Each structure stands twice: as structure tokens, then as C-alpha cells.
Amino acid sequence: MKQGIHPDYVLTAVRCSCGNEFTTRGTQSEIRVELCNQCHPFYTGKQKLVDSGGRVERYKQRYAKTQAKQDAAKQDAARK
């Protein structure tokens, strides 16, 4: 193998969004992940909604706006 072209292989701290932390080896010193074996639905057997890119939160916000508009329309109709 050629010398000097490969990245360093160092201890890596892996941190999950659920709070789980563990160490392994890799080319980066720190890795942040969204899912690990402690919180992934496949390994835990519990159903969990995995939100990628905030899609669920955006849907909930849109739904709340729609509900507010519908409620306001019903109140206006009831006043007339």
C-alpha cells in the first residue's frame, strides 16, 4: 500500500439522538447519528415514528393551521 494517502484510523465517539453513546474505531473523531441499536424499531420491537427532515412536525403545523381555519369558519357561520 502507498504511504501517506490513507486517513488516520482513530477512536470514534458515536452519539445518538436518544442519548446513547459508545466508542468504536473510524476515520472521524466524532459521529452523530439519529438511530442506534438502543432506539431503532427493528432492534427494540417498539414502533417509533422516525422523522426525517422534520416532515412530521411540518405536517402537524399545517394540520393545526387547517383546523384553526375550519374552526373560525364554523364560528363565523354560527354567528350569522
PDB file with SEQRES, HELIX, SHEET and CRYST1 records, atoms N, CA, C and O in Angstrom:
SEQRES   1 A   80  MET LYS GLN GLY ILE HIS PRO ASP TYR VAL LEU THR ALA          
SEQRES   2 A   80  VAL ARG CYS SER CYS GLY ASN GLU PHE THR THR ARG GLY          
SEQRES   3 A   80  THR GLN SER GLU ILE ARG VAL GLU LEU CYS ASN GLN CYS          
SEQRES   4 A   80  HIS PRO PHE TYR THR GLY LYS GLN LYS LEU VAL ASP SER          
SEQRES   5 A   80  GLY GLY ARG VAL GLU ARG TYR LYS GLN ARG TYR ALA LYS          
SEQRES   6 A   80  THR GLN ALA LYS GLN ASP ALA ALA LYS GLN ASP ALA ALA          
SEQRES   7 A   80  ARG LYS                                                      
HELIX    1 AA1 PRO A   41  THR A   44  1                                   4    
HELIX    2 AA2 ARG A   55  ARG A   79  1                                  25    
SHEET    1 AA1 3 GLU A  21  GLY A  26  0                                        
SHEET    2 AA1 3 VAL A  10  CYS A  16 -1                                        
SHEET    3 AA1 3 GLU A  30  VAL A  33  1                                        
CRYST1    1.000    1.000    1.000  90.00  90.00  90.00 P 1           1          
ATOM      1  N   MET A   1       0.840  -1.191   0.000  1.00  0.00           N  
ATOM      2  CA  MET A   1       0.000   0.000   0.000  1.00  0.00           C  
ATOM      3  C   MET A   1       0.878   1.244   0.000  1.00  0.00           C  
ATOM      4  O   MET A   1       1.978   1.236   0.553  1.00  0.00           O  
ATOM      5  N   LYS A   2       0.395   2.297  -0.612  1.00  0.00           N  
ATOM      6  CA  LYS A   2       1.130   3.552  -0.640  1.00  0.00           C  
ATOM      7  C   LYS A   2       1.057   4.222   0.720  1.00  0.00           C  
ATOM      8  O   LYS A   2       0.031   4.149   1.396  1.00  0.00           O  
ATOM      9  N   GLN A   3       2.112   4.858   1.114  1.00  0.00           N  
ATOM     10  CA  GLN A   3       2.173   5.565   2.390  1.00  0.00           C  
ATOM     11  C   GLN A   3       1.640   6.985   2.225  1.00  0.00           C  
ATOM     12  O   GLN A   3       1.855   7.626   1.196  1.00  0.00           O  
ATOM     13  N   GLY A   4       0.938   7.467   3.256  1.00  0.00           N  
ATOM     14  CA  GLY A   4       0.506   8.856   3.295  1.00  0.00           C  
ATOM     15  C   GLY A   4      -0.779   9.187   2.558  1.00  0.00           C  
ATOM     16  O   GLY A   4      -1.167  10.355   2.526  1.00  0.00           O  
ATOM     17  N   ILE A   5      -1.455   8.215   1.966  1.00  0.00           N  
ATOM     18  CA  ILE A   5      -2.695   8.536   1.245  1.00  0.00           C  
ATOM     19  C   ILE A   5      -3.948   8.071   1.990  1.00  0.00           C  
ATOM     20  O   ILE A   5      -5.063   8.408   1.592  1.00  0.00           O  
ATOM     21  N   HIS A   6      -3.775   7.305   3.059  1.00  0.00           N  
ATOM     22  CA  HIS A   6      -4.919   6.769   3.785  1.00  0.00           C  
ATOM     23  C   HIS A   6      -5.213   7.626   5.013  1.00  0.00           C  
ATOM     24  O   HIS A   6      -4.282   8.126   5.646  1.00  0.00           O  
ATOM     25  N   PRO A   7      -6.496   7.806   5.367  1.00  0.00           N  
ATOM     26  CA  PRO A   7      -6.828   8.591   6.561  1.00  0.00           C  
ATOM     27  C   PRO A   7      -6.419   7.845   7.827  1.00  0.00           C  
ATOM     28  O   PRO A   7      -6.258   6.625   7.825  1.00  0.00           O  
ATOM     29  N   ASP A   8      -6.255   8.610   8.912  1.00  0.00           N  
ATOM     30  CA  ASP A   8      -5.918   8.008  10.200  1.00  0.00           C  
ATOM     31  C   ASP A   8      -7.108   7.233  10.734  1.00  0.00           C  
ATOM     32  O   ASP A   8      -8.256   7.647  10.569  1.00  0.00           O  
ATOM     33  N   TYR A   9      -6.832   6.117  11.369  1.00  0.00           N  
ATOM     34  CA  TYR A   9      -7.851   5.262  11.952  1.00  0.00           C  
ATOM     35  C   TYR A   9      -7.796   5.490  13.458  1.00  0.00           C  
ATOM     36  O   TYR A   9      -6.895   4.982  14.126  1.00  0.00           O  
ATOM     37  N   VAL A  10      -8.760   6.255  14.008  1.00  0.00           N  
ATOM     38  CA  VAL A  10      -8.722   6.700  15.403  1.00  0.00           C  
ATOM     39  C   VAL A  10      -9.940   6.189  16.167  1.00  0.00           C  
ATOM     40  O   VAL A  10     -10.882   5.662  15.575  1.00  0.00           O  
ATOM     41  N   LEU A  11      -9.908   6.352  17.496  1.00  0.00           N  
ATOM     42  CA  LEU A  11     -11.079   6.049  18.310  1.00  0.00           C  
ATOM     43  C   LEU A  11     -12.172   7.061  17.974  1.00  0.00           C  
ATOM     44  O   LEU A  11     -11.910   8.258  17.856  1.00  0.00           O  
ATOM     45  N   THR A  12     -13.391   6.567  17.824  1.00  0.00           N  
ATOM     46  CA  THR A  12     -14.514   7.405  17.412  1.00  0.00           C  
ATOM     47  C   THR A  12     -15.610   7.337  18.458  1.00  0.00           C  
ATOM     48  O   THR A  12     -16.024   6.248  18.858  1.00  0.00           O  
ATOM     49  N   ALA A  13     -16.087   8.500  18.906  1.00  0.00           N  
ATOM     50  CA  ALA A  13     -17.215   8.577  19.833  1.00  0.00           C  
ATOM     51  C   ALA A  13     -18.485   8.719  19.001  1.00  0.00           C  
ATOM     52  O   ALA A  13     -18.616   9.660  18.219  1.00  0.00           O  
ATOM     53  N   VAL A  14     -19.416   7.791  19.167  1.00  0.00           N  
ATOM     54  CA  VAL A  14     -20.682   7.824  18.433  1.00  0.00           C  
ATOM     55  C   VAL A  14     -21.765   8.253  19.402  1.00  0.00           C  
ATOM     56  O   VAL A  14     -21.922   7.662  20.471  1.00  0.00           O  
ATOM     57  N   ARG A  15     -22.527   9.305  19.021  1.00  0.00           N  
ATOM     58  CA  ARG A  15     -23.597   9.826  19.873  1.00  0.00           C  
ATOM     59  C   ARG A  15     -24.907   9.769  19.107  1.00  0.00           C  
ATOM     60  O   ARG A  15     -25.010  10.260  17.983  1.00  0.00           O  
ATOM     61  N   CYS A  16     -25.902   9.165  19.731  1.00  0.00           N  
ATOM     62  CA  CYS A  16     -27.224   9.036  19.115  1.00  0.00           C  
ATOM     63  C   CYS A  16     -28.138  10.139  19.642  1.00  0.00           C  
ATOM     64  O   CYS A  16     -27.894  10.694  20.713  1.00  0.00           O  
ATOM     65  N   SER A  17     -29.177  10.451  18.896  1.00  0.00           N  
ATOM     66  CA  SER A  17     -30.132  11.472  19.328  1.00  0.00           C  
ATOM     67  C   SER A  17     -30.922  11.027  20.560  1.00  0.00           C  
ATOM     68  O   SER A  17     -31.494  11.865  21.258  1.00  0.00           O  
ATOM     69  N   CYS A  18     -30.963   9.718  20.839  1.00  0.00           N  
ATOM     70  CA  CYS A  18     -31.668   9.222  22.020  1.00  0.00           C  
ATOM     71  C   CYS A  18     -30.829   9.367  23.281  1.00  0.00           C  
ATOM     72  O   CYS A  18     -31.335   9.166  24.385  1.00  0.00           O  
ATOM     73  N   GLY A  19     -29.537   9.718  23.131  1.00  0.00           N  
ATOM     74  CA  GLY A  19     -28.671   9.895  24.288  1.00  0.00           C  
ATOM     75  C   GLY A  19     -27.663   8.778  24.464  1.00  0.00           C  
ATOM     76  O   GLY A  19     -26.763   8.890  25.296  1.00  0.00           O  
ATOM     77  N   ASN A  20     -27.790   7.724  23.715  1.00  0.00           N  
ATOM     78  CA  ASN A  20     -26.857   6.603  23.807  1.00  0.00           C  
ATOM     79  C   ASN A  20     -25.507   7.019  23.221  1.00  0.00           C  
ATOM     80  O   ASN A  20     -25.439   7.658  22.171  1.00  0.00           O  
ATOM     81  N   GLU A  21     -24.426   6.638  23.927  1.00  0.00           N  
ATOM     82  CA  GLU A  21     -23.078   6.931  23.449  1.00  0.00           C  
ATOM     83  C   GLU A  21     -22.244   5.665  23.526  1.00  0.00           C  
ATOM     84  O   GLU A  21     -22.369   4.887  24.471  1.00  0.00           O  
ATOM     85  N   PHE A  22     -21.388   5.460  22.523  1.00  0.00           N  
ATOM     86  CA  PHE A  22     -20.449   4.349  22.556  1.00  0.00           C  
ATOM     87  C   PHE A  22     -19.239   4.712  21.716  1.00  0.00           C  
ATOM     88  O   PHE A  22     -19.272   5.665  20.938  1.00  0.00           O  
ATOM     89  N   THR A  23     -18.174   3.945  21.881  1.00  0.00           N  
ATOM     90  CA  THR A  23     -16.957   4.221  21.122  1.00  0.00           C  
ATOM     91  C   THR A  23     -16.649   3.055  20.198  1.00  0.00           C  
ATOM     92  O   THR A  23     -16.958   1.900  20.490  1.00  0.00           O  
ATOM     93  N   THR A  24     -16.047   3.386  19.105  1.00  0.00           N  
ATOM     94  CA  THR A  24     -15.623   2.412  18.118  1.00  0.00           C  
ATOM     95  C   THR A  24     -14.396   2.992  17.434  1.00  0.00           C  
ATOM     96  O   THR A  24     -13.806   3.952  17.931  1.00  0.00           O  
ATOM     97  N   ARG A  25     -14.017   2.438  16.332  1.00  0.00           N  
ATOM     98  CA  ARG A  25     -12.887   2.996  15.593  1.00  0.00           C  
ATOM     99  C   ARG A  25     -13.367   3.450  14.232  1.00  0.00           C  
ATOM    100  O   ARG A  25     -14.251   2.833  13.637  1.00  0.00           O  
ATOM    101  N   GLY A  26     -12.784   4.530  13.741  1.00  0.00           N  
ATOM    102  CA  GLY A  26     -13.174   5.060  12.449  1.00  0.00           C  
ATOM    103  C   GLY A  26     -12.220   6.142  12.002  1.00  0.00           C  
ATOM    104  O   GLY A  26     -11.180   6.361  12.622  1.00  0.00           O  
ATOM    105  N   THR A  27     -12.571   6.813  10.935  1.00  0.00           N  
ATOM    106  CA  THR A  27     -11.711   7.857  10.397  1.00  0.00           C  
ATOM    107  C   THR A  27     -12.062   9.240  10.925  1.00  0.00           C  
ATOM    108  O   THR A  27     -11.319  10.193  10.686  1.00  0.00           O  
ATOM    109  N   GLN A  28     -13.185   9.372  11.642  1.00  0.00           N  
ATOM    110  CA  GLN A  28     -13.587  10.640  12.254  1.00  0.00           C  
ATOM    111  C   GLN A  28     -13.512  10.489  13.763  1.00  0.00           C  
ATOM    112  O   GLN A  28     -13.620   9.378  14.280  1.00  0.00           O  
ATOM    113  N   SER A  29     -13.328  11.594  14.474  1.00  0.00           N  
ATOM    114  CA  SER A  29     -13.231  11.510  15.928  1.00  0.00           C  
ATOM    115  C   SER A  29     -14.601  11.475  16.598  1.00  0.00           C  
ATOM    116  O   SER A  29     -14.732  10.983  17.719  1.00  0.00           O  
ATOM    117  N   GLU A  30     -15.626  11.996  15.912  1.00  0.00           N  
ATOM    118  CA  GLU A  30     -16.978  12.007  16.483  1.00  0.00           C  
ATOM    119  C   GLU A  30     -18.002  11.841  15.380  1.00  0.00           C  
ATOM    120  O   GLU A  30     -17.870  12.430  14.307  1.00  0.00           O  
ATOM    121  N   ILE A  31     -19.038  11.028  15.645  1.00  0.00           N  
ATOM    122  CA  ILE A  31     -20.130  10.812  14.707  1.00  0.00           C  
ATOM    123  C   ILE A  31     -21.441  10.988  15.463  1.00  0.00           C  
ATOM    124  O   ILE A  31     -21.613  10.444  16.553  1.00  0.00           O  
ATOM    125  N   ARG A  32     -22.360  11.746  14.884  1.00  0.00           N  
ATOM    126  CA  ARG A  32     -23.702  11.906  15.461  1.00  0.00           C  
ATOM    127  C   ARG A  32     -24.689  11.178  14.557  1.00  0.00           C  
ATOM    128  O   ARG A  32     -24.703  11.384  13.344  1.00  0.00           O  
ATOM    129  N   VAL A  33     -25.518  10.319  15.164  1.00  0.00           N  
ATOM    130  CA  VAL A  33     -26.487   9.536  14.402  1.00  0.00           C  
ATOM    131  C   VAL A  33     -27.886   9.789  14.943  1.00  0.00           C  
ATOM    132  O   VAL A  33     -28.050  10.225  16.083  1.00  0.00           O  
ATOM    133  N   GLU A  34     -28.896   9.512  14.121  1.00  0.00           N  
ATOM    134  CA  GLU A  34     -30.284   9.676  14.543  1.00  0.00           C  
ATOM    135  C   GLU A  34     -30.830   8.419  15.206  1.00  0.00           C  
ATOM    136  O   GLU A  34     -31.646   8.506  16.123  1.00  0.00           O  
ATOM    137  N   LEU A  35     -30.391   7.263  14.753  1.00  0.00           N  
ATOM    138  CA  LEU A  35     -30.875   5.997  15.284  1.00  0.00           C  
ATOM    139  C   LEU A  35     -29.703   5.099  15.628  1.00  0.00           C  
ATOM    140  O   LEU A  35     -28.695   5.082  14.922  1.00  0.00           O  
ATOM    141  N   CYS A  36     -29.838   4.354  16.717  1.00  0.00           N  
ATOM    142  CA  CYS A  36     -28.823   3.370  17.091  1.00  0.00           C  
ATOM    143  C   CYS A  36     -29.548   2.067  17.463  1.00  0.00           C  
ATOM    144  O   CYS A  36     -30.769   1.972  17.333  1.00  0.00           O  
ATOM    145  N   ASN A  37     -28.796   1.082  17.920  1.00  0.00           N  
ATOM    146  CA  ASN A  37     -29.417  -0.190  18.264  1.00  0.00           C  
ATOM    147  C   ASN A  37     -30.287  -0.094  19.520  1.00  0.00           C  
ATOM    148  O   ASN A  37     -31.094  -0.989  19.772  1.00  0.00           O  
ATOM    149  N   GLN A  38     -30.141   0.965  20.309  1.00  0.00           N  
ATOM    150  CA  GLN A  38     -30.952   1.132  21.513  1.00  0.00           C  
ATOM    151  C   GLN A  38     -32.318   1.747  21.224  1.00  0.00           C  
ATOM    152  O   GLN A  38     -33.252   1.578  22.008  1.00  0.00           O  
ATOM    153  N   CYS A  39     -32.441   2.459  20.101  1.00  0.00           N  
ATOM    154  CA  CYS A  39     -33.712   3.138  19.818  1.00  0.00           C  
ATOM    155  C   CYS A  39     -34.316   2.756  18.469  1.00  0.00           C  
ATOM    156  O   CYS A  39     -35.423   3.198  18.162  1.00  0.00           O  
ATOM    157  N   HIS A  40     -33.643   1.966  17.665  1.00  0.00           N  
ATOM    158  CA  HIS A  40     -34.170   1.594  16.353  1.00  0.00           C  
ATOM    159  C   HIS A  40     -35.331   0.613  16.520  1.00  0.00           C  
ATOM    160  O   HIS A  40     -35.208  -0.351  17.276  1.00  0.00           O  
ATOM    161  N   PRO A  41     -36.454   0.836  15.832  1.00  0.00           N  
ATOM    162  CA  PRO A  41     -37.631  -0.026  15.973  1.00  0.00           C  
ATOM    163  C   PRO A  41     -37.355  -1.493  15.647  1.00  0.00           C  
ATOM    164  O   PRO A  41     -37.973  -2.372  16.247  1.00  0.00           O  
ATOM    165  N   PHE A  42     -36.463  -1.777  14.732  1.00  0.00           N  
ATOM    166  CA  PHE A  42     -36.173  -3.157  14.368  1.00  0.00           C  
ATOM    167  C   PHE A  42     -35.561  -3.918  15.531  1.00  0.00           C  
ATOM    168  O   PHE A  42     -35.877  -5.088  15.743  1.00  0.00           O  
ATOM    169  N   TYR A  43     -34.688  -3.264  16.286  1.00  0.00           N  
ATOM    170  CA  TYR A  43     -33.993  -3.928  17.380  1.00  0.00           C  
ATOM    171  C   TYR A  43     -34.780  -3.892  18.693  1.00  0.00           C  
ATOM    172  O   TYR A  43     -34.660  -4.810  19.504  1.00  0.00           O  
ATOM    173  N   THR A  44     -35.580  -2.851  18.913  1.00  0.00           N  
ATOM    174  CA  THR A  44     -36.309  -2.725  20.172  1.00  0.00           C  
ATOM    175  C   THR A  44     -37.656  -3.425  20.148  1.00  0.00           C  
ATOM    176  O   THR A  44     -38.175  -3.804  21.198  1.00  0.00           O  
ATOM    177  N   GLY A  45     -38.233  -3.603  18.955  1.00  0.00           N  
ATOM    178  CA  GLY A  45     -39.548  -4.217  18.859  1.00  0.00           C  
ATOM    179  C   GLY A  45     -40.667  -3.234  19.128  1.00  0.00           C  
ATOM    180  O   GLY A  45     -41.837  -3.620  19.122  1.00  0.00           O  
ATOM    181  N   LYS A  46     -40.339  -1.970  19.365  1.00  0.00           N  
ATOM    182  CA  LYS A  46     -41.343  -0.936  19.608  1.00  0.00           C  
ATOM    183  C   LYS A  46     -41.479  -0.089  18.360  1.00  0.00           C  
ATOM    184  O   LYS A  46     -40.496   0.226  17.689  1.00  0.00           O  
ATOM    185  N   GLN A  47     -42.712   0.272  18.063  1.00  0.00           N  
ATOM    186  CA  GLN A  47     -42.934   1.120  16.896  1.00  0.00           C  
ATOM    187  C   GLN A  47     -42.581   2.545  17.264  1.00  0.00           C  
ATOM    188  O   GLN A  47     -43.031   3.067  18.284  1.00  0.00           O  
ATOM    189  N   LYS A  48     -41.775   3.166  16.427  1.00  0.00           N  
ATOM    190  CA  LYS A  48     -41.360   4.534  16.665  1.00  0.00           C  
ATOM    191  C   LYS A  48     -41.466   5.284  15.349  1.00  0.00           C  
ATOM    192  O   LYS A  48     -41.076   4.776  14.298  1.00  0.00           O  
ATOM    193  N   LEU A  49     -41.989   6.482  15.416  1.00  0.00           N  
ATOM    194  CA  LEU A  49     -42.104   7.304  14.226  1.00  0.00           C  
ATOM    195  C   LEU A  49     -40.760   7.965  13.977  1.00  0.00           C  
ATOM    196  O   LEU A  49     -40.293   8.764  14.788  1.00  0.00           O  
ATOM    197  N   VAL A  50     -40.147   7.634  12.863  1.00  0.00           N  
ATOM    198  CA  VAL A  50     -38.850   8.187  12.520  1.00  0.00           C  
ATOM    199  C   VAL A  50     -39.079   9.407  11.643  1.00  0.00           C  
ATOM    200  O   VAL A  50     -39.574   9.291  10.522  1.00  0.00           O  
ATOM    201  N   ASP A  51     -38.720  10.567  12.154  1.00  0.00           N  
ATOM    202  CA  ASP A  51     -38.941  11.821  11.454  1.00  0.00           C  
ATOM    203  C   ASP A  51     -37.671  12.213  10.721  1.00  0.00           C  
ATOM    204  O   ASP A  51     -36.671  12.572  11.341  1.00  0.00           O  
ATOM    205  N   SER A  52     -37.716  12.145   9.421  1.00  0.00           N  
ATOM    206  CA  SER A  52     -36.542  12.540   8.640  1.00  0.00           C  
ATOM    207  C   SER A  52     -36.788  13.913   8.048  1.00  0.00           C  
ATOM    208  O   SER A  52     -37.712  14.109   7.258  1.00  0.00           O  
ATOM    209  N   GLY A  53     -35.976  14.830   8.427  1.00  0.00           N  
ATOM    210  CA  GLY A  53     -36.082  16.176   7.876  1.00  0.00           C  
ATOM    211  C   GLY A  53     -37.216  17.001   8.444  1.00  0.00           C  
ATOM    212  O   GLY A  53     -37.590  18.000   7.830  1.00  0.00           O  
ATOM    213  N   GLY A  54     -37.786  16.638   9.584  1.00  0.00           N  
ATOM    214  CA  GLY A  54     -38.843  17.424  10.200  1.00  0.00           C  
ATOM    215  C   GLY A  54     -40.178  17.334   9.478  1.00  0.00           C  
ATOM    216  O   GLY A  54     -41.021  18.217   9.634  1.00  0.00           O  
ATOM    217  N   ARG A  55     -40.382  16.298   8.702  1.00  0.00           N  
ATOM    218  CA  ARG A  55     -41.610  16.185   7.914  1.00  0.00           C  
ATOM    219  C   ARG A  55     -42.847  16.054   8.786  1.00  0.00           C  
ATOM    220  O   ARG A  55     -43.886  16.645   8.491  1.00  0.00           O  
ATOM    221  N   VAL A  56     -42.740  15.286   9.851  1.00  0.00           N  
ATOM    222  CA  VAL A  56     -43.898  15.083  10.724  1.00  0.00           C  
ATOM    223  C   VAL A  56     -44.270  16.389  11.416  1.00  0.00           C  
ATOM    224  O   VAL A  56     -45.449  16.725  11.518  1.00  0.00           O  
ATOM    225  N   GLU A  57     -43.277  17.118  11.886  1.00  0.00           N  
ATOM    226  CA  GLU A  57     -43.542  18.385  12.550  1.00  0.00           C  
ATOM    227  C   GLU A  57     -44.188  19.387  11.589  1.00  0.00           C  
ATOM    228  O   GLU A  57     -45.131  20.085  11.962  1.00  0.00           O  
ATOM    229  N   ARG A  58     -43.689  19.459  10.371  1.00  0.00           N  
ATOM    230  CA  ARG A  58     -44.291  20.356   9.377  1.00  0.00           C  
ATOM    231  C   ARG A  58     -45.724  19.954   9.090  1.00  0.00           C  
ATOM    232  O   ARG A  58     -46.581  20.824   8.936  1.00  0.00           O  
ATOM    233  N   TYR A  59     -46.012  18.652   9.012  1.00  0.00           N  
ATOM    234  CA  TYR A  59     -47.386  18.186   8.776  1.00  0.00           C  
ATOM    235  C   TYR A  59     -48.288  18.597   9.929  1.00  0.00           C  
ATOM    236  O   TYR A  59     -49.405  19.067   9.710  1.00  0.00           O  
ATOM    237  N   LYS A  60     -47.812  18.424  11.146  1.00  0.00           N  
ATOM    238  CA  LYS A  60     -48.617  18.792  12.309  1.00  0.00           C  
ATOM    239  C   LYS A  60     -48.920  20.287  12.326  1.00  0.00           C  
ATOM    240  O   LYS A  60     -50.024  20.692  12.688  1.00  0.00           O  
ATOM    241  N   GLN A  61     -47.951  21.104  11.938  1.00  0.00           N  
ATOM    242  CA  GLN A  61     -48.174  22.543  11.890  1.00  0.00           C  
ATOM    243  C   GLN A  61     -49.205  22.901  10.827  1.00  0.00           C  
ATOM    244  O   GLN A  61     -50.087  23.723  11.075  1.00  0.00           O  
ATOM    245  N   ARG A  62     -49.106  22.297   9.649  1.00  0.00           N  
ATOM    246  CA  ARG A  62     -50.084  22.553   8.589  1.00  0.00           C  
ATOM    247  C   ARG A  62     -51.474  22.103   9.011  1.00  0.00           C  
ATOM    248  O   ARG A  62     -52.462  22.792   8.757  1.00  0.00           O  
ATOM    249  N   TYR A  63     -51.546  20.943   9.659  1.00  0.00           N  
ATOM    250  CA  TYR A  63     -52.838  20.419  10.110  1.00  0.00           C  
ATOM    251  C   TYR A  63     -53.461  21.347  11.150  1.00  0.00           C  
ATOM    252  O   TYR A  63     -54.668  21.587  11.128  1.00  0.00           O  
ATOM    253  N   ALA A  64     -52.643  21.866  12.056  1.00  0.00           N  
ATOM    254  CA  ALA A  64     -53.148  22.783  13.077  1.00  0.00           C  
ATOM    255  C   ALA A  64     -53.685  24.064  12.440  1.00  0.00           C  
ATOM    256  O   ALA A  64     -54.719  24.576  12.870  1.00  0.00           O  
ATOM    257  N   LYS A  65     -52.998  24.590  11.419  1.00  0.00           N  
ATOM    258  CA  LYS A  65     -53.483  25.785  10.729  1.00  0.00           C  
ATOM    259  C   LYS A  65     -54.819  25.512  10.050  1.00  0.00           C  
ATOM    260  O   LYS A  65     -55.733  26.335  10.115  1.00  0.00           O  
ATOM    261  N   THR A  66     -54.932  24.357   9.400  1.00  0.00           N  
ATOM    262  CA  THR A  66     -56.169  23.991   8.715  1.00  0.00           C  
ATOM    263  C   THR A  66     -57.311  23.867   9.715  1.00  0.00           C  
ATOM    264  O   THR A  66     -58.419  24.340   9.463  1.00  0.00           O  
ATOM    265  N   GLN A  67     -57.040  23.236  10.844  1.00  0.00           N  
ATOM    266  CA  GLN A  67     -58.067  23.071  11.876  1.00  0.00           C  
ATOM    267  C   GLN A  67     -58.499  24.433  12.417  1.00  0.00           C  
ATOM    268  O   GLN A  67     -59.687  24.657  12.649  1.00  0.00           O  
ATOM    269  N   ALA A  68     -57.551  25.339  12.619  1.00  0.00           N  
ATOM    270  CA  ALA A  68     -57.883  26.668  13.130  1.00  0.00           C  
ATOM    271  C   ALA A  68     -58.766  27.419  12.137  1.00  0.00           C  
ATOM    272  O   ALA A  68     -59.716  28.088  12.544  1.00  0.00           O  
ATOM    273  N   LYS A  69     -58.467  27.320  10.845  1.00  0.00           N  
ATOM    274  CA  LYS A  69     -59.283  27.982   9.824  1.00  0.00           C  
ATOM    275  C   LYS A  69     -60.686  27.399   9.793  1.00  0.00           C  
ATOM    276  O   LYS A  69     -61.664  28.136   9.673  1.00  0.00           O  
ATOM    277  N   GLN A  70     -60.790  26.080   9.901  1.00  0.00           N  
ATOM    278  CA  GLN A  70     -62.102  25.435   9.883  1.00  0.00           C  
ATOM    279  C   GLN A  70     -62.915  25.822  11.116  1.00  0.00           C  
ATOM    280  O   GLN A  70     -64.119  26.056  11.016  1.00  0.00           O  
ATOM    281  N   ASP A  71     -62.269  25.889  12.269  1.00  0.00           N  
ATOM    282  CA  ASP A  71     -62.970  26.283  13.493  1.00  0.00           C  
ATOM    283  C   ASP A  71     -63.455  27.731  13.396  1.00  0.00           C  
ATOM    284  O   ASP A  71     -64.568  28.046  13.816  1.00  0.00           O  
ATOM    285  N   ALA A  72     -62.617  28.607  12.842  1.00  0.00           N  
ATOM    286  CA  ALA A  72     -63.005  30.004  12.677  1.00  0.00           C  
ATOM    287  C   ALA A  72     -64.176  30.121  11.714  1.00  0.00           C  
ATOM    288  O   ALA A  72     -65.081  30.925  11.943  1.00  0.00           O  
ATOM    289  N   ALA A  73     -64.178  29.342  10.650  1.00  0.00           N  
ATOM    290  CA  ALA A  73     -65.280  29.373   9.686  1.00  0.00           C  
ATOM    291  C   ALA A  73     -66.576  28.886  10.335  1.00  0.00           C  
ATOM    292  O   ALA A  73     -67.647  29.434  10.075  1.00  0.00           O  
ATOM    293  N   LYS A  74     -66.480  27.866  11.172  1.00  0.00           N  
ATOM    294  CA  LYS A  74     -67.685  27.366  11.859  1.00  0.00           C  
ATOM    295  C   LYS A  74     -68.229  28.417  12.812  1.00  0.00           C  
ATOM    296  O   LYS A  74     -69.444  28.593  12.898  1.00  0.00           O  
ATOM    297  N   GLN A  75     -67.366  29.117  13.526  1.00  0.00           N  
ATOM    298  CA  GLN A  75     -67.816  30.150  14.458  1.00  0.00           C  
ATOM    299  C   GLN A  75     -68.466  31.316  13.706  1.00  0.00           C  
ATOM    300  O   GLN A  75     -69.476  31.855  14.158  1.00  0.00           O  
ATOM    301  N   ASP A  76     -67.899  31.704  12.570  1.00  0.00           N  
ATOM    302  CA  ASP A  76     -68.480  32.760  11.767  1.00  0.00           C  
ATOM    303  C   ASP A  76     -69.858  32.344  11.247  1.00  0.00           C  
ATOM    304  O   ASP A  76     -70.790  33.147  11.235  1.00  0.00           O  
ATOM    305  N   ALA A  77     -69.978  31.101  10.824  1.00  0.00           N  
ATOM    306  CA  ALA A  77     -71.252  30.605  10.320  1.00  0.00           C  
ATOM    307  C   ALA A  77     -72.288  30.540  11.436  1.00  0.00           C  
ATOM    308  O   ALA A  77     -73.473  30.776  11.201  1.00  0.00           O  
ATOM    309  N   ALA A  78     -71.847  30.224  12.636  1.00  0.00           N  
ATOM    310  CA  ALA A  78     -72.771  30.126  13.772  1.00  0.00           C  
ATOM    311  C   ALA A  78     -73.260  31.510  14.183  1.00  0.00           C  
ATOM    312  O   ALA A  78     -74.386  31.637  14.663  1.00  0.00           O  
ATOM    313  N   ARG A  79     -72.460  32.532  14.014  1.00  0.00           N  
ATOM    314  CA  ARG A  79     -72.837  33.909  14.388  1.00  0.00           C  
ATOM    315  C   ARG A  79     -73.882  34.477  13.434  1.00  0.00           C  
ATOM    316  O   ARG A  79     -74.683  35.321  13.837  1.00  0.00           O  
ATOM    317  N   LYS A  80     -73.891  34.038  12.193  1.00  0.00           N  
ATOM    318  CA  LYS A  80     -74.809  34.603  11.194  1.00  0.00           C  
ATOM    319  C   LYS A  80     -76.156  34.020  11.266  1.00  0.00           C  
ATOM    320  O   LYS A  80     -77.034  34.397  10.490  1.00  0.00           O  
TER     321      LYS A  80                                                      
END                                                                             
